[in-house]
Amino acid sequence: MANVLQYCQLTIASVQLVVISVSVGLAVGQTFSKVERNIQAERETFHLFEELLYHYDKRIRPFFGTEYPVEVTVSVGIVSFESVSDVNLDFTVNTYLIQSWVDPRLRYNSSIHLPPTSHFVDNLWIPDLIFLNAKKAELHTVTTKNRVVEILSDGTVYLIQRLQLVIACAMDLRNFPMDQQRCPIDLESFEYTSEDLIFRFHRPPAFAFENSSKVPQFKVKGASCQNCSKPSAIGIISCIRLEFFFKRQVDYYFLHAYIPSFMLVTLSWLSFWIDVRSAPARVALGITTTLSMLTTSNGVRQDLPRFAYVKSIDIWFATNFSFVISALLEYALVHYIAVQRPTFKHLRASGTDGIQTNEDSQSEQAAHNGICLTRMVRSDFNDSNYSTSGQNVSKDQEEAEYLSKRKTQPISGDAIFRYGWGQKIDALCRVFFPATYFLFLLCYFLYSYEAYEIPEFSMEDLEDAFFNDTFGKNLSK
């Protein structure tokens, strides 16, 4: 009985071993079959690539020897605008460039879809697209060359590249800083004419923005597509243009140019409320505002390129500077009329007879329209220290001696009349200067605002000729 039980246990153990072995074998078989299918797919893809390149010459364009040109569809994806430079007259942009065309030599009939690859690019014919107005163009190479090609079964080829471009832009700074700029990117063929190669933009969207609507000092308002094809010695060169519209942000210039200069001009008007005889205060105020205006002007314009034409900011600073200088010159005129001319005229007319001694001098008041004016004369001198018997005294010495002695003496009615005229001129300038300046502000900002406003971008602005089959016909017109 014990032998029978032992035999049954051995039999059951043997069956279990067989079941386990079969299970392991099935699992291993499935694993190997999956690996074999992957290897098979890789082999088929490899052979398909080799088959496509067999008798393929990348030096010959598609449709060579036929009447059909290669039509290359272009799309542009804007990753970011790095900068827009007024000094260098260019802008820097990071972009995805997508080109697609049909190459009948690359058609294949297979259940396998060829994967995108970057290693196959050098083996294919690709369009000789160039950026005509590029100062510098770079293909991103970190961590590998940022380019990939994909081939569809119908022979359609997609080439995607990530580029950084520095594009020249002929900016018009006449309305600076309240200006807008139109900066194009011209894409054309380097060696082919329109009989061999035609570029056209993809059906909208031909371009796309990715968080790139704002640039330092600028805002991107939109873009448009244009035809820039042109005749040459060898034929018509296919060219397409992507034009961007930039609108300058004026907040910086209001804070650092407009508001400071406006405050300096209004500060110079305080001179009209300071008494005519306070020469140090009025002269110091005029010189300070003049130098401050020059500093503000140079600080804003030093980073701008030198152009032959006059810019809006030049008109602004020139006008503000003229108002500040005019306030200083106004005081020079008023001081000459009201103070300096009556004083020296009285000196020359009075001579020695007009000089009073201590005993004869008296203090008087001369009133003219409520104005009381006095002047200082010498008080201590006599015949022993000043003689009129032919002694010649220079005007400078006479003036110094005259001002060294202080005593009040009434002045003539003519001097009071001239002083009153000085005050009248100041009163007139208190109204004339602000009124004229605010009239200038109104005209300046109305004109600048009209030039500053541009229409918002709309895809309807794009020409249909770039997105239909008649594009090739339009090139010959």
C-alpha positions as CSV (number, residue, x, y, z in Angstrom):
1,M,0.0,0.0,0.0
2,A,2.8,2.3,0.8
3,N,4.4,1.6,-2.5
4,V,1.2,2.5,-4.3
5,L,1.0,5.8,-2.5
6,Q,4.6,6.6,-3.3
7,Y,3.9,5.8,-6.9
8,C,0.9,8.1,-7.1
9,Q,2.9,11.0,-5.5
10,L,5.7,10.5,-8.1
11,T,3.1,10.5,-10.9
12,I,1.5,13.7,-9.7
13,A,4.9,15.4,-9.3
14,S,5.8,14.3,-12.8
15,V,2.6,15.8,-14.2
16,Q,3.2,19.0,-12.4
17,L,6.7,19.2,-13.8
18,V,5.3,18.6,-17.3
19,V,2.6,21.4,-16.8
20,I,5.2,23.8,-15.5
21,S,7.6,23.0,-18.4
22,V,4.8,23.5,-21.0
23,S,3.8,26.8,-19.4
24,V,7.4,28.1,-19.4
25,G,7.8,26.9,-22.9
26,L,4.7,28.7,-24.1
27,A,5.8,31.9,-22.3
28,V,9.2,31.8,-23.8
29,G,7.8,31.0,-27.2
30,Q,5.5,34.1,-27.0
31,T,8.5,36.2,-25.9
32,F,10.6,35.0,-28.8
33,S,7.7,35.5,-31.2
34,K,7.4,39.1,-30.2
35,V,11.1,39.7,-30.6
36,E,11.0,38.0,-33.9
37,R,8.1,40.3,-35.1
38,N,10.1,43.5,-34.0
39,I,13.1,42.3,-35.8
40,Q,11.0,41.6,-38.8
41,A,9.5,45.1,-38.8
42,E,13.0,46.6,-38.5
43,R,14.2,44.5,-41.3
44,E,11.3,45.5,-43.5
45,T,11.8,49.1,-42.7
46,F,15.5,48.8,-43.4
47,H,14.9,47.1,-46.8
48,L,12.2,49.7,-47.6
49,F,14.7,52.6,-47.0
50,E,17.3,50.8,-49.1
51,E,14.8,50.2,-51.8
52,L,13.8,53.8,-51.9
53,L,17.4,54.9,-52.2
54,Y,18.1,52.4,-54.9
55,H,18.8,54.3,-58.1
56,Y,17.8,57.5,-56.3
57,D,19.9,60.6,-57.1
58,K,19.5,63.5,-54.7
59,R,21.2,65.8,-57.3
60,I,18.1,65.5,-59.5
61,R,14.9,67.3,-58.5
62,P,11.5,65.5,-58.6
63,F,9.6,65.7,-61.9
64,F,12.9,66.4,-63.8
65,G,12.4,66.3,-67.5
66,T,8.7,67.0,-67.3
67,E,6.7,70.2,-67.7
68,Y,5.8,70.1,-64.0
69,P,7.7,72.1,-61.4
70,V,8.1,71.0,-57.9
71,E,5.6,72.8,-55.7
72,V,6.9,73.3,-52.2
73,T,4.4,74.2,-49.5
74,V,5.8,76.2,-46.6
75,S,4.6,76.7,-43.1
76,V,6.2,78.8,-40.4
77,G,5.8,78.3,-36.6
78,I,7.0,81.2,-34.5
79,V,8.4,79.9,-31.2
80,S,9.6,83.3,-29.9
81,F,10.9,86.7,-30.9
82,E,14.1,87.3,-29.1
83,S,14.6,90.9,-29.9
84,V,13.8,93.8,-32.2
85,S,16.8,96.1,-32.5
86,D,16.6,99.8,-33.4
87,V,20.4,100.1,-33.4
88,N,21.2,97.1,-35.7
89,L,18.0,97.4,-37.7
90,D,17.1,93.7,-37.4
91,F,15.0,91.2,-35.3
92,T,15.8,87.8,-34.0
93,V,13.3,85.0,-34.1
94,N,13.2,81.3,-33.2
95,T,11.0,79.4,-35.6
96,Y,10.0,76.0,-37.0
97,L,10.2,75.8,-40.8
98,I,8.0,73.1,-42.3
99,Q,8.3,72.3,-46.0
100,S,6.4,69.6,-47.9
101,W,6.6,68.5,-51.5
102,V,5.9,65.4,-53.6
103,D,8.7,63.2,-54.9
104,P,7.3,60.4,-57.0
105,R,10.5,58.4,-56.7
106,L,9.8,57.9,-53.0
107,R,6.4,56.3,-53.4
108,Y,6.0,52.8,-51.9
109,N,3.4,50.2,-51.4
110,S,3.8,48.7,-48.0
111,S,1.8,48.1,-44.8
112,I,4.7,49.6,-42.9
113,H,4.7,53.3,-42.3
114,L,8.2,54.8,-42.5
115,P,9.0,56.5,-39.2
116,P,10.3,60.1,-39.0
117,T,14.0,60.2,-39.0
118,S,16.8,62.8,-39.0
119,H,19.4,60.5,-40.5
120,F,17.7,60.2,-43.9
121,V,17.7,64.0,-44.6
122,D,21.2,64.0,-46.2
123,N,20.2,61.2,-48.6
124,L,17.2,63.1,-50.1
125,W,16.7,66.0,-52.5
126,I,15.5,69.0,-50.5
127,P,14.5,72.4,-51.8
128,D,17.2,75.1,-51.9
129,L,15.3,77.5,-49.8
130,I,17.2,80.6,-48.5
131,F,16.3,83.5,-46.3
132,L,17.1,86.4,-48.6
133,N,17.3,89.2,-46.0
134,A,18.8,87.1,-43.2
135,K,22.0,88.4,-41.5
136,K,22.5,85.1,-39.7
137,A,20.7,81.7,-39.7
138,E,21.5,78.8,-37.5
139,L,20.1,75.3,-37.2
140,H,19.7,74.2,-33.6
141,T,22.0,71.3,-32.8
142,V,21.4,70.6,-29.1
143,T,21.2,67.8,-28.3
144,T,21.1,66.7,-31.9
145,K,20.4,68.4,-35.2
146,N,16.9,69.8,-34.9
147,R,15.6,68.5,-38.2
148,V,13.4,65.5,-39.2
149,V,12.0,64.1,-42.4
150,E,8.9,62.0,-42.9
151,I,8.0,60.2,-46.1
152,L,4.4,59.1,-46.8
153,S,3.4,56.2,-49.1
154,D,2.2,58.6,-51.8
155,G,5.7,60.2,-52.0
156,T,4.9,63.3,-49.9
157,V,7.9,64.5,-48.0
158,Y,7.8,66.6,-44.9
159,L,10.9,68.4,-43.7
160,I,10.8,70.1,-40.3
161,Q,13.7,72.3,-39.1
162,R,14.2,74.4,-36.0
163,L,16.0,77.6,-36.8
164,Q,17.2,80.8,-35.2
165,L,17.2,83.7,-37.6
166,V,18.5,87.3,-37.5
167,I,16.6,89.1,-40.1
168,A,17.4,92.6,-41.4
169,C,14.6,95.1,-41.2
170,A,14.6,98.5,-42.9
171,M,12.9,100.4,-40.2
172,D,11.2,103.7,-40.7
173,L,11.8,105.7,-37.5
174,R,10.1,109.0,-38.5
175,N,7.4,108.5,-36.0
176,F,9.7,107.1,-33.2
177,P,8.8,106.3,-30.5
178,M,5.1,106.1,-31.4
179,D,5.8,104.1,-34.5
180,Q,5.0,100.8,-36.1
181,Q,7.4,98.6,-38.1
182,R,6.9,96.2,-40.9
183,C,9.6,93.6,-41.0
184,P,9.5,90.9,-43.7
185,I,11.2,87.5,-44.1
186,D,11.8,86.7,-47.8
187,L,12.1,83.1,-48.7
188,E,13.2,82.2,-52.2
189,S,15.0,79.6,-54.3
190,F,18.7,79.9,-54.6
191,E,19.3,78.2,-58.0
192,Y,15.9,77.2,-59.5
193,T,13.5,79.4,-61.4
194,S,9.7,79.1,-61.3
195,E,9.9,76.6,-64.2
196,D,11.6,74.2,-61.8
197,L,10.5,75.1,-58.3
198,I,7.6,77.1,-56.9
199,F,7.1,78.1,-53.2
200,R,3.7,78.7,-51.8
201,F,2.4,79.1,-48.3
202,H,0.3,76.4,-46.7
203,R,-3.4,76.8,-46.4
204,P,-4.1,78.9,-43.3
205,P,-2.6,78.9,-40.9
206,A,0.6,79.5,-42.9
207,F,2.2,80.6,-39.7
208,A,1.5,80.3,-36.0
209,F,2.5,82.1,-32.9
210,E,3.5,80.3,-29.7
211,N,3.5,82.8,-26.8
212,S,5.4,85.3,-28.9
213,S,3.0,88.2,-29.2
214,K,5.2,90.4,-26.9
215,V,8.8,91.4,-27.5
216,P,10.9,93.8,-25.4
217,Q,9.6,97.3,-26.4
218,F,7.4,95.9,-29.1
219,K,4.1,94.0,-29.4
220,V,3.5,91.8,-32.4
221,K,0.2,92.8,-34.0
222,G,0.1,90.2,-36.7
223,A,1.5,89.1,-40.0
224,S,0.7,88.7,-43.7
225,C,1.8,86.7,-46.7
226,Q,2.9,88.3,-49.9
227,N,4.3,87.3,-53.3
228,C,7.7,88.7,-53.9
229,S,8.6,86.7,-57.0
230,K,10.8,88.7,-59.4
231,P,12.4,88.3,-62.8
232,S,16.1,87.7,-63.2
233,A,18.6,87.0,-65.9
234,I,17.8,83.3,-65.8
235,G,14.0,83.6,-65.4
236,I,11.4,84.3,-62.7
237,I,12.6,83.4,-59.2
238,S,9.9,82.1,-56.9
239,C,9.7,84.1,-53.7
240,I,7.3,84.3,-50.8
241,R,7.3,86.9,-48.1
242,L,6.1,86.6,-44.5
243,E,5.7,90.1,-43.1
244,F,5.4,90.9,-39.4
245,F,3.8,94.0,-37.9
246,F,5.4,95.4,-34.7
247,K,3.9,98.1,-32.6
248,R,6.2,99.8,-30.2
249,Q,5.3,100.0,-26.5
250,V,5.6,103.7,-25.5
251,D,5.3,103.2,-21.7
252,Y,9.1,103.4,-21.3
253,Y,9.4,106.6,-23.4
254,F,6.6,108.3,-21.5
255,L,8.4,107.6,-18.3
256,H,11.9,108.5,-19.5
257,A,11.3,111.1,-22.2
258,Y,7.9,112.7,-22.4
259,I,7.0,113.2,-18.7
260,P,10.5,114.4,-17.6
261,S,10.8,116.9,-20.5
262,F,7.2,118.1,-19.9
263,M,8.0,118.7,-16.2
264,L,11.2,120.6,-17.1
265,V,9.3,122.9,-19.5
266,T,6.7,123.7,-16.9
267,L,9.4,124.2,-14.3
268,S,11.0,126.8,-16.5
269,W,7.8,128.8,-16.4
270,L,8.3,129.5,-12.6
271,S,10.8,132.1,-13.8
272,F,7.8,134.3,-14.8
273,W,6.6,134.5,-11.2
274,I,10.0,135.5,-9.8
275,D,10.8,139.2,-9.4
276,V,12.8,140.8,-12.1
277,R,15.5,142.0,-9.7
278,S,16.1,138.4,-8.5
279,A,18.7,137.7,-11.2
280,P,20.5,134.7,-9.4
281,A,17.3,132.8,-8.9
282,R,15.9,133.3,-12.5
283,V,19.3,132.6,-14.2
284,A,20.0,129.5,-12.1
285,L,16.5,128.2,-12.9
286,G,16.9,128.8,-16.6
287,I,20.4,127.2,-16.8
288,T,19.4,124.2,-14.7
289,T,16.3,123.4,-16.8
290,T,18.3,123.8,-20.0
291,L,21.1,121.4,-19.0
292,S,18.5,118.9,-17.7
293,M,16.7,119.0,-21.0
294,L,19.9,118.3,-22.9
295,T,20.7,115.4,-20.6
296,T,17.3,113.9,-21.1
297,S,17.4,114.3,-24.8
298,N,20.9,112.7,-25.2
299,G,19.9,109.8,-22.9
300,V,17.0,108.8,-25.1
301,R,18.6,109.4,-28.5
302,Q,22.0,108.0,-28.0
303,D,20.9,104.4,-28.8
304,L,19.2,105.3,-32.0
305,P,20.9,105.0,-35.5
306,R,21.8,108.2,-37.3
307,F,19.4,109.0,-40.0
308,A,19.2,111.9,-42.4
309,Y,15.5,112.5,-41.7
310,V,14.0,114.1,-38.7
311,K,12.3,111.8,-36.2
312,S,9.2,112.6,-34.1
313,I,11.3,112.5,-30.9
314,D,13.7,115.1,-32.4
315,I,10.7,117.4,-33.0
316,W,9.6,116.8,-29.4
317,F,12.9,117.6,-27.8
318,A,13.7,120.5,-30.1
319,T,10.4,122.2,-29.3
320,N,10.8,121.6,-25.5
321,F,14.3,122.8,-25.6
322,S,13.2,126.0,-27.5
323,F,10.6,126.7,-24.8
324,V,13.2,126.3,-22.0
325,I,15.7,128.6,-23.9
326,S,12.9,131.1,-24.6
327,A,12.1,131.4,-20.9
328,L,15.8,132.1,-20.2
329,L,16.0,134.7,-23.1
330,E,12.8,136.3,-21.9
331,Y,14.4,137.1,-18.6
332,A,17.4,138.5,-20.3
333,L,15.2,140.9,-22.2
334,V,13.0,141.8,-19.2
335,H,16.1,142.4,-17.0
336,Y,17.6,144.7,-19.6
337,I,14.4,146.7,-20.0
338,A,13.4,146.9,-16.4
339,V,16.7,147.0,-14.4
340,Q,19.9,147.2,-16.3
341,R,19.1,149.9,-18.8
342,P,17.4,152.4,-16.4
343,T,20.3,152.1,-13.9
344,F,23.2,152.8,-16.3
345,K,21.2,155.4,-18.2
346,H,20.7,157.3,-14.9
347,L,24.3,156.9,-14.1
348,R,25.5,158.4,-17.3
349,A,23.0,161.2,-17.3
350,S,23.5,162.3,-13.7
351,G,27.3,162.3,-13.7
352,T,28.7,164.1,-10.6
353,D,25.7,166.5,-10.3
354,G,23.4,163.6,-9.7
355,I,25.4,162.4,-6.7
356,Q,24.0,163.4,-3.4
357,T,25.8,163.8,-0.1
358,N,24.7,162.7,3.2
359,E,23.2,166.0,4.1
360,D,21.2,166.4,0.9
361,S,20.0,162.9,0.3
362,Q,16.5,162.1,1.4
363,S,14.4,158.9,1.1
364,E,11.4,159.2,-1.2
365,Q,8.9,156.9,-2.8
366,A,7.9,157.0,-6.4
367,A,4.7,155.2,-7.1
368,H,3.6,154.1,-10.6
369,N,0.5,151.8,-10.8
370,G,1.1,150.7,-7.2
371,I,4.8,149.9,-7.8
372,C,7.3,151.2,-5.3
373,L,10.9,151.1,-6.4
374,T,14.1,152.2,-4.7
375,R,17.8,151.9,-5.5
376,M,21.0,152.1,-3.6
377,V,23.5,154.9,-3.7
378,R,26.6,155.7,-1.8
379,S,26.2,157.5,1.5
380,D,29.7,158.3,2.7
381,F,31.8,160.4,0.5
382,N,32.7,164.1,0.3
383,D,34.7,166.5,-1.8
384,S,37.9,165.1,-0.2
385,N,37.5,161.6,-1.7
386,Y,35.7,162.4,-4.9
387,S,36.4,165.4,-7.1
388,T,34.8,166.6,-10.3
389,S,37.6,168.8,-11.4
390,G,38.5,166.9,-14.6
391,Q,39.3,163.6,-12.9
392,N,38.5,160.6,-15.2
393,V,36.9,157.6,-13.5
394,S,36.3,154.5,-15.5
395,K,32.8,153.2,-15.8
396,D,33.7,149.9,-14.0
397,Q,35.2,151.7,-11.1
398,E,32.3,154.1,-11.0
399,E,29.8,151.3,-11.0
400,A,31.7,149.4,-8.3
401,E,31.9,152.5,-6.1
402,Y,28.2,153.3,-6.8
403,L,27.1,149.8,-5.7
404,S,29.4,149.7,-2.6
405,K,27.5,152.4,-0.8
406,R,23.9,151.7,0.1
407,K,21.3,154.3,0.6
408,T,17.8,154.5,-0.9
409,Q,17.1,157.2,-3.5
410,P,14.1,157.7,-5.6
411,I,14.4,156.8,-9.3
412,S,13.0,158.6,-12.3
413,G,9.5,158.0,-13.7
414,D,11.1,156.6,-16.9
415,A,12.7,153.8,-14.8
416,I,9.4,153.0,-13.1
417,F,7.7,152.9,-16.5
418,R,10.3,150.5,-17.8
419,Y,10.0,148.3,-14.7
420,G,6.3,148.2,-15.2
421,W,6.8,147.0,-18.8
422,G,9.1,144.2,-17.5
423,Q,6.3,143.0,-15.2
424,K,3.8,143.2,-18.0
425,I,6.0,141.1,-20.2
426,D,6.3,138.5,-17.4
427,A,2.5,138.5,-17.0
428,L,2.0,138.1,-20.7
429,C,4.4,135.1,-20.8
430,R,2.6,133.4,-18.0
431,V,-0.3,133.0,-20.4
432,F,1.4,132.9,-23.7
433,F,4.0,130.2,-23.0
434,P,1.5,127.6,-21.5
435,A,-1.1,128.3,-24.2
436,T,1.4,127.8,-27.0
437,Y,3.0,124.7,-25.4
438,F,-0.4,123.0,-24.9
439,L,-1.3,123.8,-28.4
440,F,1.9,122.1,-29.5
441,L,1.1,119.1,-27.3
442,L,-2.4,118.7,-28.9
443,C,-1.0,118.8,-32.4
444,Y,1.9,116.5,-31.7
445,F,0.0,113.8,-30.0
446,L,-2.9,113.9,-32.4
447,Y,-0.6,113.3,-35.3
448,S,1.5,110.7,-33.5
449,Y,-1.6,108.8,-32.3
450,E,-3.0,108.7,-35.9
451,A,0.3,107.2,-37.1
452,Y,0.6,104.9,-34.1
453,E,-2.8,103.1,-34.7
454,I,-2.6,100.2,-37.1
455,P,-5.4,97.7,-37.9
456,E,-5.5,94.4,-36.1
457,F,-4.3,91.4,-38.0
458,S,-6.8,89.2,-39.7
459,M,-6.3,86.1,-41.8
460,E,-8.6,87.6,-44.3
461,D,-5.8,89.9,-45.3
462,L,-3.9,87.0,-46.9
463,E,-4.1,86.7,-50.6
464,D,-5.8,83.6,-51.9
465,A,-3.3,83.3,-54.7
466,F,-0.9,81.7,-52.2
467,F,-3.2,78.9,-51.3
468,N,-4.7,77.6,-54.5
469,D,-3.6,75.9,-57.7
470,T,-3.4,79.2,-59.7
471,F,-0.3,80.3,-57.9
472,G,2.0,79.1,-60.6
473,K,0.0,81.0,-63.2
474,N,0.2,84.2,-61.1
475,L,4.0,84.1,-61.2
476,S,4.1,84.6,-65.0
477,K,1.9,87.7,-64.8
